[in-house]
């Protein structure tokens, strides 16, 4: 089932099919909106998230703004790299410093276009179908200024920070 998304880097609307990992700008002929009713949106838990993504050769799009010609690191190399980055963040003891440290690291290291915004993904309502299920599962129970464990999706490996 296709999902409607807005590109954070271009602002253009695109369509994503999580079952196949395919995305396209043209509206699919079998697209049906899954937007929750306004009352359901108010009932959902609202949070603001940032993330740091490390892609690998098996990612659904093994290229990024940092490596436009393609990413050749293995899954294991990607996971190890992300674990080192997570370890750097876990030594930050001040809750006010963690978002700043996270943003600096995401800006330099993330393979997602959100790196330009320090990994900021914006506000999100639990159950809104904005993210892949594995990502949502890892993020939904985070407390403010809490880091997720390493989470794998079709895009690669993520560390998620709940900002608020």
N, C-alpha and C positions, 0 to 999 in steps of 0.2 A: 504494500500500500504506500503510495507516494506521500511525502511530507513536503510542505511548503516552507522554505527557509529564506533568510535574507543574508547575503554575504556580508560579513563584517568588514572585509577589505574594500569591496566595490559598492556595497549598498544595493546591489541588484538582487531581485528575487530569483531563486532557483528551486528546483524540485529534487528531492532525494528519496531513493527507495532503499530503506535499511535492510531489506531482505536480500538485495543484490549488491548493495554498495554503490549503485549507479546514481549519478547526479546529472542534471541537465537544466538549461535555462528555459527551454520551451516547455509549456504546460503539457503534461502527458494527457492523452485522450481519456485515460481511465482514472484521472485524479479526482479524489473526493476529499473535501475539507474535513479535517478532524479537530477543528478549533473547538475547545470546550466552551460551553455556554458561559455568558458573563458571570452568572451566579457561581459556577464551578471554579472559575478563575479566582474569585474572591476567597473561596474556601481553601485553596491550595496554599501551601507554605511557600512564602516568597524569600528568596535569598539572592545574594550576589556572589558570583564565582569567578575565579581566575584559574588558569591551568597552564601547565608546561607540557608540551607534547614532544616526544622523541619518536620519530618515524624509523622504520627499518625497511629492508628490501621487500618484505611481504605486506607492507601497508597497502591499503586500498588505492592510495595515490602516493607512490614512493618518490615524491619530489616535494620541494618546499621553496619558500622564498629564499632560504639559505642555500639550498642545493637544487636549483632549477633543472639541472641536467640529470637528476636522479640520485636517490639515496642507495648506497650499496652496503651499509652496515647490516649485520645479521640481527635477528631478534635478540640473541644473547648479548651482543654488543650494545644494542639500544637499551636493554633492561639494565645492564651494568652502568651505562652512562647516566641513566635516570636515577639509579640508586645512589650514585655519587652526589648528584645534584640534590636529591632529597636529604642525604646525610648532611650536606652543607646547611640546609634550611633547618634541620632539627636542632642544630646547636644555637640557633637564634632564640634567646630566652625572653626577650621583651616583646609582648604581644603587639605593641605599636610598631616595632621594627620589622616584624615578620612580613607584613604585606609589602613593605618597601624592598626588603631583601628579595622576596619572591618576584616582584616586578622587575628588578634589575636582572635577576637570573633568567627570567622568561624572555626578556628583551634580547638577551645575548644568545640564549641556548635553545629556545623553543622553535620547532619546525612548523608551528601554526602561524597564520597571518595575524593572530591576536598578539603575537610578540610585539608588534608595533604599539600596542596599548598595555604593555607589561603583562600580557596574558589575560587581561580582563575580558570576560565573556558576557558581562552585563548582568542584569537581573533575570531571574528565572523562577518559575512557579513549578513546584513539584507536580509531576503528572502532565506537564504541558506538551510532552513529546518533542521538546526542543533538542534533546541530546539522545545519543544512543543509549539503550537500556543499561548496559554495563556502566556507562559514565554516570547516568542518573542514580543507579543503585549505590555507587561509591560516594556520590555527593549528597544525597538526600538527608543523611543523618549527621553530617558534619556540623560541629559547633563553630561559631564565629572564631576566626584565626586558627582553625584546625586544618591540618594537612591530611589528605587521604593517603592510603597506602598506594603503591603503584597499581594502576588500573589499565588493563589491556582492552582496546576496542579494535575495530577494523582499521582505524586510522593509525594506530601505534600504541605507545605506552604514555600514560598521563600521570601527573601529580596534580591534584585539585586542591585549591585553597578556598575555603569559604571566607569571604571578605565581610559579609554581613547577612 
